[in-house]
């Protein structure tokens, strides 16, 4: 055959494939979610997220020592409180476990990027992300509580706060409060296009945050919508978000790409608990190679346009990437 173009020439050897590879995943792209609990010497595997743990602060710090060595992009912290109430007031308690963890981590590892998830659902007795009145999650009352929560994290030393509640106007409320109190340099990573997704199931077991009644579809987005995601992102940027996020990631790669094309802003994607658990379960059955599938998933998310990826594989993949180099 007299073929001018033979694309296989650039696929023939590992070295040439490496040379022309467009998307290169690095440990610095990855953010690792961590679940911190009260107590000491606690390391309990989360049954719905094998390989992830509820950690008390002492053991969390040991885990972080490893992550720092691996050059991971950062961590996002979720606190598991002992007490819940109607409003979720533990969320902004300066002595709650997330605030304690931020203080301690920043003291020992000042260079590690520490992000905190700002939401009320772990702290409310009903499990919704805001205050409830007449069976409906109230937007404007909730904003004040979210602002207080973000401020308590900033005071504890968080580099970045990540509101995940999907109330209208929360980025503005948080930005204003942080600025008023002298935390102009605390960044906001907004969960801007956060869908009402069934893929959060395993996380809710990990965070004890499933809604007791109803679901989150009056505040999280309808999976059928795409233009709405762009409107949400635009609003968050106007309100002062520094980084915007699409969540989940794999079922929403089209949204990631549209967001990347439309806005020249750092873009994050959350490779959520269900995306992880699916592959983990299939791998346990011997149906998939976990490492290869994870690597392909994360590379695809980056290729779609997200330069920051929150993933439960962060540590495993960072280790693999270090080994490959
Ligand atoms: C809190 C929050 C959730 C996740 C991150 N922050 C759960 C939810 O909205 O129900 C999900 C993360 C995951 O599934 O990995 N609102």
Boltz pocket constraint, residues with backbone or C-beta under 6 A from the ligand:
constraints:
  - pocket:
      binder: B
      contacts: [[A, 117], [A, 119], [A, 121], [A, 129], [A, 164], [A, 165], [A, 199], [A, 200], [A, 201], [A, 202], [A, 203], [A, 204], [A, 209], [A, 216], [A, 271], [A, 272], [A, 273], [A, 274]]
      max_distance: 6.0
